[in-house]
Amino acid sequence: MQNINNTNVRTVALEAICSVVLNKRSLSAFNYPDDLNDLSLIKSFVFGTIRFYHQLNDIVSGLLKHPIEKENLDIHCLMLLGAYQILHSNVAPHAIIFETVNVVNDLNKPWAKGLVNAILREVDRQKHLLQKQPHYSHPSWLVKKIKNNHPDHFEQIFANNNLQAPMGIRVHPTYQLDDYQASLSAIGIESHQVDIAPQALVLEKAVSVFKLPDFEQGACYVQDCSAQLAAYLLNPKEGELILDACSAPGGKTTHLSELAPKSNIVALDNDGERLKRVQQNIDRFSIKNITILQGNAQTQDWWDGKLFDKILLDAPCSATGVIRRHPDIKLLRKPKDITALVALQKDILANLWPMLKPGGILLYATCSILKSENEEQMSCFLESYENAQELKIDLDWGINTKVGKQQLPSHNFDGFYYAKLQRRV
């Protein structure tokens, strides 16, 4: 494997940053070169620069005498990368500036060396002042919406969104949680348990899944504690017919199977590629009671007419509760997207509700913190369907809302929303 020097590291990081900022592609869509031995360092640069993009962009733009021309916006992104390192890393500033300026050689834009050098030196000169200036580092439309939705908690939300999320795992019930935690500790992986999620461990530091004992044999699944509550709230029983709509990549599907291995679970998703992930997880856990279907949750052409005892709708959403895991959301999500998502959620709910048995339960879930996708969506649904009633969620988790419960981002929990609905008999 080729050794990658610091200039190459920053060049690869810049390419990933530009793919988000300039090409509007998600971070998950970027393919890193195969021969990297500094991938964790590169990703720290990429995620950090994207996480603090709005702060860094305001700083760099304020120092420029003239805006950068469109064809040279990669130079602008390079300055953001350098500014991130100066303000948010422990690397010596002179080394940061030297290595970042050298990336200009890989861009074949030698004229930019003096500009990049001057801007980064000014950032370094003003470092302590800039670090003291408060900045939410979110787009202004989202700042306004979150402040409006959560006037008492917006500071907590912005602060948590700008932190790196911890790695949570769900330990398979065939393993005693204490024993598995001890086996992790024995190889230097420290973790803590979370009362509200009985199969959960939150790792003190993220690790490769292949370092987790018996991972390939299905010992655990990487999943945030908030997402682990879905299966418990739906409370699957043996013999029940259960639909997991929008099921990919299969975390909640496999959890339902763990809790009720003799139930019959239909895993539905409209994305064939993502359904391959569901199948991979089914295979890893050696699960026998899940049927995969490719289909659209807005239509019924995939449905055989059998009513479901329970439905899990992990609805398409803005993902504003998991920004700390996907900081590119702050750059890629637009206000018009929220309107479209609310309409899509409404359509899916209307389509799935007739598939539920009288007395059956639908659990509505999102990883959003926006009221329009959550409590307002549920209030509208309950007003429109006389045969729907809310079942209160009795969990020491989140905040009680008009309908359902809302968790805001915190150390152990991603931002998440749940509402539990029953079809009247």
Phi, psi and omega in degrees: 000131182292138173283131182261124178276172187299327179296314178299319179304313182287331177292316177295317178301317180298320180299318179294319179297316180296327180297328178278307188290316187264324184259358176057038177258150181287154178300325182292341181274351182279131179260111177284147177305149185288334191263025182277134172250007177237034187298321181295322178294315180300313181296326177296321176295315184294305183296321179296315181295319179291320180300319183254023184308312187293322174294311183296320181295320177296320181293307183295317180298324180290337180270342181282136176286328179222143176300149178287138179296154185305319184288352181242024181291345172295329176292320177300314179297324178297320178293326175295318178300316178294317180296322177301313182297319181295318187273334191232008178234171181259008179288144180300131184304322182295325178290318178301311183297314181301310184290324180291318177299324181293339177298333179305327179298321179290338180271354183056043178228065185301335179299337186275352184302312182297320181295310181299316179300314183295316182294316182291325176294324178290321175300317180295319179299322184264010189311306185294323177294314182296323181291336180275342182284123181293139178205123182287337182053048172229156175297149188300323181295325181282325174302312182297316183292317181292320176298320180291318182285327187225067185298336181265352188228005187296328179298317177299317182296310182297319181297315181290326178296335182262013174255158173284132183287145175286164177264119177252147177230152174251117183274132182299140185296347174287349176253133172292131184300316179299320181293317181293321177299320178294322180291327174294313182299325181296336178252020173085015178254105183271148183207169173224154180272161181233117188307317189285342181239097193292347178253007191266142166230135175253120184281143178293327177222141178294143178224165172297139180300334183284353172272348181282128182305130175059026181301313183296337179269006176090024182292331183202169181224135179284118185198134178294154183297323179299315181294333180290345182281341185303310183296320179295320181292324178285332174054065182293146179238153179303137177088348181284151173262118189235134176254127168254097179280146182057053195277334185297143006272005172108008181299312181285328178300310182293329178292318176303319180295322179299321184279334180217077186294348178252013170279172176243114187247130175255120179260108183254138171201152182268357185252109183298322180294318179291331177293334175298325177295320177300314181297319178300318179290323175299317181294318182296325180269359181054050184270140184246352190249022179243128174253126180268133175229133171267122182187169184260127181292351177272350182237173181240011185291346179267349190271136181269004177093350178284129181286143181269143173289322183214148178228130170256118175248096173272088197288147170304135186209180182288344182060027181289351176272351182237030179300327180296333176272332184228073185297341178295343176304324182295336179262329189266329182284138180235157181305322182295334179297324182295315179301315180294321180293319178299319178294319179295315179301318180298317180296317181295316178302315180296326181284321185277331187304318179293347180276356184265135177298150168303131186088351180285166186238134172246126175257118179262128183224144169219159169257043179248157173243013182266130186298326182298331180270347190242260186297325179290322176298316181290321178299317179297319180296313181296327177289331185272338185239106182292337181270014178248137175224148179277138169256123183295140178267111183261076179229142175279069188205133173072192184244132174293130178242182182309317172222133176079192182229140181242122171261132175265156181303131176213179188302309185278342190230133167290159172294126187209155178226140174226142168221138184245120184242141177240139175276123182298143178286000000 
